[in-house]
């Protein structure tokens, strides 16, 4: 469905995105995570056709996105903060979207607004950030997009509104096989939501797979040894911390041979400590910056 092929994008000599490739299957939710300035928004703006990559290309259903109105009609895009005509009210924005997108469904909009309950006559310039985010979400979902791209869509939303928005998103994926590409700093939300994750660091993709696969690869153990072991032979792609008599060992390239090696060095017991997506991101980011 979405093919991001070896794209590079620079600004005044600064490489914001460096040879990034991401594939997203139809009807799935793909998350992209990284620290501020890592390149997430640049990837998203290339995907939506706002930026043209310096190298590489982006395809949706085998058609290039940039300067292709036919493809862009299939894309809904919700950005952090959004851009609206402040003197317009919501009724005016509905009319505006209806004129641009032939697929726009007033019935879908009314269905969504029955949940969010935004005053359609209130000027947008007088609305809060959270209300503007709801409006952007509703308008773009009402064009019945085949691809829905969201950049920090829960920014400014209260917990109830976040839950409502994410439920609507998963419902549309299930009902229409809509494809979603989403960026968020709320990693617990993405962990529950996404089929696959890409981690971007300094403009490059460092990990890309399903969340389950990442959790199989990046793992943490607490280990008790009989004596003080020499762990120099197991330090490749491993972080070791000692607290009291317990060693805490984290690896981003786990295989069964690691446990065998630890037992051969005198481990009395090895217990895995579960890691969530946020902990995995922090560990992999710190490790990358040490290399």
N, C-alpha and C positions, 0 to 999 in steps of 0.2 A: 504493500500500500504506500508507505512512505520510505523512500530511499535517499538517505543523505550520503553522498559519495565523495569522500576525501576533500571536504571543503576547507578552504583557508580564507580568512578575512582579516585584513589589516587596516589600521587607522593611523595615518601619519607616521608610518614606519613601525607602529606597535602591532604585533601579531595577537589579535584577540582570540582567534580560533585557528588552530593549527592541525590541518589534515584530519578532520573529524569525519567519521563514518558511523551512521546509525541506521538500522533497519527496523521498521515498525510494521507488524502484521495488522491486517484489517480486523477491526472489532476488538482491539486490545488497547490497554492504557499503558503508556510508556512515560516514565518519569525521568527527568534530568536534574541532577543535584550537584552542587558545588558551592564554594564560598563566594562572597561578593567579588565580582571582577573576574571570575573563573572563565566566563564565556557563555553562560547559559542564555542570556537575553540576546546575544549576538547570533547564536545558533537559531533561536526562535524567530528573530527578525529575518534571517535568511530563509527559514522554512516558510514564512508567511509572504515572502516576496518583497519585503520592505528593503532589504539589502540584497545586493548581488554579490555572491562569493567571488573572490579574486581568482580562486582555483576550485575545481570540482563542480558538482552540480547537485541539485535537489529535484527529485521526481516524486510526483503523486500519481499513482496509477500509470506509471511509465511516461508521464508528461512533465516537462520542466515547469517549475512554478514561476520563475521570474518573468515579468512582463507577459503573463499568460492569463488574461481575464477569465477564460473558461475554467481554468483550474482554481483560480482564486475565488470564484463563486461557490466552490465546494468547501471553503475554509471559513470557520468561525474563529475569531481571535479575541481573547480577553487579556488585556495587559494590566499590569499593576498601576493603578491610578486612572487609567482610561483617558480618553479624550472625547469631550462632548462640547456642543454649543451651549454655553451656560445660560443663555437667554431662552433656550428651548425648554419646553416641558416634555414629559414623557410621551404624550400624545403626538407631539411634533416629531419626536425621534422615531416613533413607530411609523409615521408617514414617510419619514426620510428613508428608513430601512426598507420599507415596502417598495419604494421607488428604485432602490439599488438592487435588491435581491428578489428575483422573481419567485423564489421558493419560500419567501417569508410567510409565516403562518400566524395570523392574528389569533387564531384559536389556540395555538401553542403558547403564544405570549400570555393570553388571558389565563391559561391553565397554570403557567409558572407564577404569574402575579397573584393568583389566588393563594399561593403559599407565602410569597414575600410581601404582598400587600403594600406596594409603593403607590403613593398618590400620583396619578397620571397627569394632574393639572399643576403640580408644584414645579417651579423652575429648577432645573438641574443645578444651577449655580448655588442654590440654597441648600443643597443636599449634602449629607455627610459622605466621607470616603466610602464607608460601608454600603450606603445606599447606591452610590455610583457604581460600585463593584457589582451589586445585585442587578442593576440596570444593564450593565455591559453583558453580564452572564445571560440574562433573559433575552436581550435583543439578538445576541449571536447564536444562542441555542434555538431561537425561533426561526432562523433561516434554514433550519434542518440540515446542518452541515454534515458532510461525509467525514471531514477532518476537523477536530476541535482542538485549538491550541490555546493553552492557558499559561500565563506568566504570573505567578504568585496570586492566584485567584481568590484566596481566602484572606488576603491582607485587609485589615480593617473590619473584618466580620466578627461578630460575637459567636460563641460556641454553638448556639442553636442555629444561626444562619449558616455556619460552616457545615454542620451536619446536613441541613436541608440541601445546600448546594451540592455536596458530594453525593448525596442520595440521588438527586436528579441526574447527576452526571453518570452514575453507574446504571441507572434505569435506561438512559438513552443508549448507552453502549449495548445493554442487553436487548433492548427492543429493536434497535435499528442497525446494530453492528457498526455504530459510529466509532471512529478511530480517534484516540485522544493522545496528545503530547503535552505534558504538564511539567512546569517547574514550580518548586515550592521549598521554602526553608522549614516548613513543618513536616519533618521527615516521618513522624509517626502517622500522619495522614497518608503520605505516599506509600508507606509500608503496608497499610491496609488496602490501598486502592489499586496499586500498579501490578501489572503482569510482569513487566521488566523495568530495569533501572539502568541508566548510564550515569557514571560519576565522572565529572569533568574537573580537571585541575590544571590551572595555568594554560587554558585553551586546548588541552588534549584530553581525550577520553582515556581514563585509567582502568575502569572496569565497566563491563556491559554484559548483563545477563539477567536471568530471573532473580528475584529476591532470594528464593530458596537456594539457587546455585551460589549466589554470593555468600550466603550464610554457611554453605558447605565449605567454601574456600577460605573465608576469613573466620577464624575460630580462636577462642581463648580457653586456657586450661589453668587450673591450680594444681600444683604438683608438690608432693612431699618427698624429699630424698632422705636416704639413710645418713649420708654424709654430705659435705659440701662438694658438689660435682663440678667437673670441668665441662662447661656447656659451650665451649668455643666451637665445637664441631657441629652445633645445631643453630648457629646464629644467622644463617642465610635466610633473609626474609622473615626474621623472627625478632620480636621484642620481648625482653626478659626483665621482670621486675621482682625483687625479693622483699617481702614484708614478713619480718619475724623469721619463722622457719619454713614459710610457704613461698614457693616460686610461682609467679603469674606469667604464663607464657602465651603470647599472641602471635599467630602466624597468618599470612595472607596467601599461603600456598600449601594448605593442609593436605597430607596424605597419610595413610596408615603407618608408613615408615617412621613418621615422627614419634608416635607413641612407642614403637619398638625401640627406637634409639634412646628415648628417655628411660625406659625400663632397663635397658642395658647399662645405663649410667647410674643405676641405683635407685630409681623412683619406686617408692613404696605404694603410692596410689596416685592416680591421675583422674581428675574430675573436670568435666567440661562446664564452663560458665557461659550461659546463653548470651548472645549479643544482639541488640536490636539494630535497626538500620542507622540510627543516629550514632551509636557507638562505633559501628563499622566505618561510617563516613569519617568520623574524627580520627580513628586509628589510621585508616588508609591515607588520609590527608597529611597527618603528621609524619607518617613513614615516607611518603613521597617527597616531602620537603627536606628530609634528612639525606636523601639519595643524591 
